[in-house]
């Protein structure tokens, strides 16, 4: 997931639109919604909005843990993103 900073506003708008549609059709507790939340978190991270990023990662991780279990690559990806955010914030004990 890489894009120039100038595109973050467009990316955020599109991801939020996709999340709204996915939640309406699939329900909130669906893997596709968790993926979109993770992607929204990545955009927040790129914008330096780390608290908002962590909120998205927590919700994505909650859904992914519930649906996929602890040993799934998508769970690991969200854990990695959360860890990267903690590192960026200097929260190295998290």
VEXFIKE-23960 format. One record per residue: x, y, z of N, C-alpha, C in turn; residue number from 1. Coordinates in steps of 0.02 Angstrom, whole numbers, plus 32768, in hexadecimal, padded with zeros to 4 digits. Each point is the difference from the previous one (the first is absolute). Last residue first. Layout:
<nodes>
+------+------+------+-------+-------+-------+------+------+------+-----+
! n.c1 ! n.c2 ! n.c3 ! ca.c1 ! ca.c2 ! ca.c3 ! c.c1 ! c.c2 ! c.c3 !   k !
+------+------+------+-------+-------+-------+------+------+------+-----+
!    X !    Y !    Z !     X !     Y !     Z !    X !    Y !    Z ! NUM !
...
+------+------+------+-------+-------+-------+------+------+------+-----+
</nodes>
This chain:
<nodes>
+------+------+------+-------+-------+-------+------+------+------+-----+
! n.c1 ! n.c2 ! n.c3 ! ca.c1 ! ca.c2 ! ca.c3 ! c.c1 ! c.c2 ! c.c3 !   k !
+------+------+------+-------+-------+-------+------+------+------+-----+
! 80E7 ! 7FC3 ! 849B !  7FBD !  7FE8 !  7FEE ! 8003 ! 7FC2 ! 7FD6 !  94 !
! 80BA ! 808D ! 8051 !  7FEC !  7FCA !  802D ! 7FBD ! 7FE2 ! 7FED !  93 !
! 8066 ! 80BF ! 7F91 !  8024 !  7FC2 !  7FEF ! 7FEF ! 7FC7 ! 802F !  92 !
! 7FAF ! 80F1 ! 7FA9 !  7FE3 !  7FD3 !  8032 ! 801D ! 7FBA ! 7FF6 !  91 !
! 801E ! 80CC ! 7F77 !  8030 !  7FF8 !  8035 ! 7FE7 ! 7FD4 ! 8039 !  90 !
! 7F97 ! 8038 ! 7F26 !  7FED !  802B !  8038 ! 8031 ! 7FFB ! 803B !  89 !
! 8018 ! 7F77 ! 7F40 !  8004 !  8044 !  7FE7 ! 7FF1 ! 8032 ! 8037 !  88 !
! 7FE5 ! 7F1B ! 8030 !  8047 !  8011 !  7FF7 ! 8007 ! 8048 ! 7FEA !  87 !
! 7F27 ! 7FA8 ! 800D !  801D !  8009 !  8043 ! 8049 ! 8015 ! 7FFB !  86 !
! 7F9B ! 7FC8 ! 7F38 !  7FE5 !  803F !  8019 ! 801A ! 800E ! 8046 !  85 !
! 8036 ! 7F33 ! 7F9C !  8023 !  8036 !  7FDD ! 7FE8 ! 8044 ! 801A !  84 !
! 7F90 ! 7F43 ! 804E !  8043 !  8004 !  801C ! 8028 ! 8038 ! 7FE0 !  83 !
! 7F2C ! 7FD0 ! 7FA9 !  7FFA !  801E !  8042 ! 8044 ! 8008 ! 8020 !  82 !
! 7FF9 ! 7F90 ! 7F34 !  7FF0 !  8047 !  7FF6 ! 7FF9 ! 8024 ! 8043 !  81 !
! 8021 ! 7F15 ! 8005 !  803C !  8023 !  7FE7 ! 7FF3 ! 804B ! 7FF9 !  80 !
! 7F4A ! 7F77 ! 8033 !  802C !  8006 !  803A ! 8040 ! 8025 ! 7FEC !  79 !
! 7F6E ! 7FCD ! 7F53 !  7FE5 !  8036 !  802A ! 802A ! 8009 ! 803F !  78 !
! 803A ! 7F4F ! 7F71 !  8009 !  8040 !  7FDD ! 7FE7 ! 803B ! 802A !  77 !
! 7FDC ! 7F20 ! 804C !  8046 !  8015 !  8007 ! 800C ! 8044 ! 7FDF !  76 !
! 7F2E ! 7F9E ! 7FE2 !  8008 !  8014 !  8046 ! 8047 ! 801A ! 800B !  75 !
! 7FD5 ! 7FA2 ! 7F32 !  7FDF !  8041 !  8005 ! 8003 ! 801B ! 8047 !  74 !
! 8055 ! 7F25 ! 7FD3 !  802B !  8036 !  7FE6 ! 7FE0 ! 8045 ! 8004 !  73 !
! 7FC5 ! 7F3B ! 80B1 !  7FF0 !  8010 !  7FBA ! 802C ! 803B ! 7FE9 !  72 !
! 7FD5 ! 7F83 ! 80E1 !  8038 !  7FEC !  7FD5 ! 7FF2 ! 800C ! 7FB6 !  71 !
! 7F64 ! 8027 ! 80C0 !  803F !  8021 !  800F ! 8037 ! 7FF5 ! 7FCD !  70 !
! 7EF2 ! 7FFE ! 7FC1 !  802B !  7FE2 !  8033 ! 8042 ! 8025 ! 8006 !  69 !
! 7F35 ! 8032 ! 7F73 !  8038 !  7FDB !  7FE3 ! 802C ! 7FDB ! 8032 !  68 !
! 7F38 ! 808D ! 8033 !  7FEF !  7FD9 !  7FC5 ! 8037 ! 7FD1 ! 7FE9 !  67 !
! 801C ! 8091 ! 80C2 !  7FC0 !  7FDC !  8008 ! 7FF4 ! 7FD1 ! 7FC5 !  66 !
! 80B9 ! 8093 ! 7FF8 !  800A !  7FCB !  8033 ! 7FC2 ! 7FD5 ! 8006 !  65 !
! 7FF0 ! 80BB ! 7F73 !  8029 !  7FCC !  7FE3 ! 800E ! 7FC7 ! 8032 !  64 !
! 7F89 ! 80C1 ! 8049 !  7FD9 !  7FDA !  7FCF ! 8029 ! 7FC6 ! 7FE6 !  63 !
! 8070 ! 8092 ! 8090 !  7FC9 !  7FDE !  8024 ! 7FD8 ! 7FD4 ! 7FD1 !  62 !
! 80A6 ! 808A ! 7FA2 !  801C !  7FC6 !  8023 ! 7FCB ! 7FDA ! 8026 !  61 !
! 7FC4 ! 80CA ! 7F98 !  8010 !  7FCE !  7FCE ! 8019 ! 7FC0 ! 8021 !  60 !
! 7FDD ! 80B7 ! 808B !  7FC0 !  7FE5 !  7FE8 ! 800B ! 7FCA ! 7FCC !  59 !
! 80BF ! 8071 ! 8051 !  7FE0 !  7FDA !  8036 ! 7FBF ! 7FE0 ! 7FE9 !  58 !
! 8072 ! 8092 ! 7F6C !  8022 !  7FC0 !  8007 ! 7FE0 ! 7FD5 ! 8036 !  57 !
! 7FB0 ! 80DC ! 7FE3 !  7FEE !  7FD5 !  7FC7 ! 8020 ! 7FBC ! 8006 !  56 !
! 803B ! 809F ! 80A0 !  7FB9 !  7FEF !  8008 ! 7FEA ! 7FD2 ! 7FC8 !  55 !
! 80D9 ! 805A ! 7FF4 !  7FFA !  7FCA !  8031 ! 7FB8 ! 7FEC ! 800C !  54 !
! 802A ! 80B8 ! 7F72 !  8019 !  7FC2 !  7FE1 ! 7FF7 ! 7FC6 ! 8031 !  53 !
! 7FD3 ! 80D5 ! 8050 !  7FCA !  7FE9 !  7FD3 ! 8014 ! 7FBF ! 7FDE !  52 !
! 80A2 ! 8068 ! 8083 !  7FC9 !  7FE9 !  802B ! 7FC7 ! 7FE4 ! 7FD6 !  51 !
! 80BA ! 8064 ! 7F8F !  800D !  7FBE !  801B ! 7FC9 ! 7FE6 ! 802E !  50 !
! 8034 ! 80AA ! 7F37 !  7FC8 !  8000 !  802F ! 7FFF ! 7FBB ! 8022 !  49 !
! 808E ! 804D ! 7F45 !  801B !  8010 !  8042 ! 7FCB ! 8003 ! 8036 !  48 !
! 7FF1 ! 7FC0 ! 7F11 !  7FF2 !  8046 !  800E ! 801B ! 8016 ! 8043 !  47 !
! 8012 ! 7F1F ! 7FB9 !  8025 !  8028 !  7FCF ! 7FF6 ! 804B ! 800C !  46 !
! 7F81 ! 7F69 ! 8082 !  8047 !  7FFB !  8012 ! 802A ! 802C ! 7FD1 !  45 !
! 7F1B ! 7FE8 ! 7FD0 !  800A !  802B !  803B ! 804A ! 8000 ! 8014 !  44 !
! 7FC9 ! 7F6D ! 7F57 !  7FFD !  8045 !  7FE8 ! 8008 ! 8031 ! 803A !  43 !
! 7FF5 ! 7F1B ! 8034 !  803E !  800F !  7FDC ! 8001 ! 8048 ! 7FE6 !  42 !
! 7F39 ! 7FAF ! 8063 !  8034 !  800A !  8032 ! 8043 ! 8012 ! 7FE0 !  41 !
! 7F52 ! 7FBF ! 7F76 !  7FF3 !  8044 !  8019 ! 8034 ! 8011 ! 8035 !  40 !
! 8005 ! 7F26 ! 7FB1 !  8019 !  802F !  7FCD ! 7FF4 ! 8048 ! 8014 !  39 !
! 7FAA ! 7F56 ! 808B !  8049 !  7FFE !  8002 ! 801D ! 8032 ! 7FCE !  38 !
! 7F19 ! 7FE2 ! 7FFC !  8014 !  8024 !  803C ! 804C ! 8002 ! 8007 !  37 !
! 7FA8 ! 7F7E ! 7F54 !  7FF7 !  8047 !  7FF1 ! 8014 ! 802B ! 803C !  36 !
! 8001 ! 7F17 ! 801C !  8034 !  8014 !  7FD1 ! 7FFC ! 804B ! 7FF1 !  35 !
! 7F55 ! 7FA1 ! 8081 !  803E !  8003 !  8026 ! 803B ! 8016 ! 7FD4 !  34 !
! 7F32 ! 7FD9 ! 7F99 !  7FFC !  803D !  8029 ! 8040 ! 8008 ! 8029 !  33 !
! 7FE8 ! 7F3B ! 7F87 !  800A !  8037 !  7FD1 ! 7FFD ! 8044 ! 8025 !  32 !
! 7FCF ! 7F37 ! 8078 !  8048 !  8008 !  7FF1 ! 800E ! 803A ! 7FD1 !  31 !
! 7F2A ! 8006 ! 80A3 !  8014 !  7FDB !  7FC4 ! 804A ! 800E ! 7FF2 !  30 !
! 7F42 ! 805C ! 80A2 !  802E !  7FCA !  8015 ! 8014 ! 7FD4 ! 7FC5 !  29 !
! 7F62 ! 80B9 ! 7FEF !  803D !  801B !  801D ! 8035 ! 7FCB ! 800D !  28 !
! 7F4A ! 7FE8 ! 7F37 !  7FFE !  8005 !  8048 ! 8044 ! 8016 ! 801A !  27 !
! 7FB9 ! 7FE8 ! 7F14 !  801D !  7FC5 !  8020 ! 7FF7 ! 7FFE ! 804C !  26 !
! 7FAB ! 80B6 ! 7F72 !  7FF1 !  7FC2 !  7FDD ! 8015 ! 7FC2 ! 8027 !  25 !
! 8029 ! 80DD ! 8054 !  7FB8 !  7FFD !  7FF1 ! 7FED ! 7FBD ! 7FE0 !  24 !
! 80E4 ! 8030 ! 802D !  7FDB !  7FF5 !  803E ! 7FB5 ! 7FFA ! 7FF3 !  23 !
! 808B ! 8034 ! 7F49 !  800C !  7FBC !  8018 ! 7FDA ! 7FF2 ! 8040 !  22 !
! 7FF8 ! 80DC ! 7FA9 !  7FDD !  7FD0 !  7FD4 ! 8008 ! 7FB9 ! 8019 !  21 !
! 8077 ! 80A8 ! 8072 !  7FB7 !  800B !  8009 ! 7FD9 ! 7FCD ! 7FD6 !  20 !
! 80E9 ! 8005 ! 7FE5 !  7FED !  7FE3 !  8040 ! 7FB5 ! 8007 ! 800C !  19 !
! 805D ! 8066 ! 7F40 !  7FFF !  7FB7 !  7FFA ! 7FEA ! 7FDF ! 8041 !  18 !
! 8020 ! 80E7 ! 8004 !  7FC6 !  7FF0 !  7FD6 ! 7FF9 ! 7FB5 ! 7FF8 !  17 !
! 80BF ! 804E ! 806B !  7FC5 !  8009 !  802B ! 7FC0 ! 7FF1 ! 7FDA !  16 !
! 80CA ! 7FFA ! 7F87 !  7FFD !  7FC9 !  8031 ! 7FC3 ! 8006 ! 802D !  15 !
! 8029 ! 80B1 ! 7F69 !  7FEB !  7FC3 !  7FDD ! 7FFB ! 7FC4 ! 802F !  14 !
! 8051 ! 80CF ! 8055 !  7FBA !  8007 !  7FEA ! 7FE7 ! 7FC0 ! 7FE0 !  13 !
! 80E3 ! 800A ! 803A !  7FD5 !  7FFD !  803B ! 7FB7 ! 8004 ! 7FEC !  12 !
! 80A0 ! 801D ! 7F57 !  7FFF !  7FBB !  8018 ! 7FD1 ! 7FF9 ! 803B !  11 !
! 8028 ! 80D8 ! 7FAF !  7FD7 !  7FD9 !  7FD1 ! 7FFA ! 7FB8 ! 8017 !  10 !
! 808F ! 8088 ! 807B !  7FBB !  8017 !  8009 ! 7FD0 ! 7FDA ! 7FD2 !   9 !
! 80ED ! 7FD9 ! 7FF2 !  7FE1 !  7FE3 !  803C ! 7FB7 ! 8016 ! 8009 !   8 !
! 80B0 ! 8038 ! 7F51 !  7FC5 !  7FD7 !  7FF0 ! 7FDB ! 7FE7 ! 803E !   7 !
! 80CE ! 8082 ! 8002 !  7FCC !  8029 !  7FE3 ! 7FC0 ! 7FD9 ! 7FF2 !   6 !
! 80CD ! 7F99 ! 804E !  7FD8 !  801F !  8034 ! 7FC6 ! 8029 ! 7FE3 !   5 !
! 805D ! 7F2E ! 7F75 !  8018 !  8042 !  8014 ! 7FD2 ! 801F ! 8033 !   4 !
! 800E ! 7EF8 ! 7FFC !  7FE6 !  8035 !  7FD5 ! 801E ! 8042 ! 8016 !   3 !
! 7FF3 ! 7EDD ! 8036 !  802A !  803B !  7FFB ! 7FDF ! 8032 ! 7FD0 !   2 !
! 7FEB ! 7EFD ! 806E !  7FD5 !  803B !  8000 ! 802C ! 803D ! 8000 !   1 !
+------+------+------+-------+-------+-------+------+------+------+-----+
</nodes>
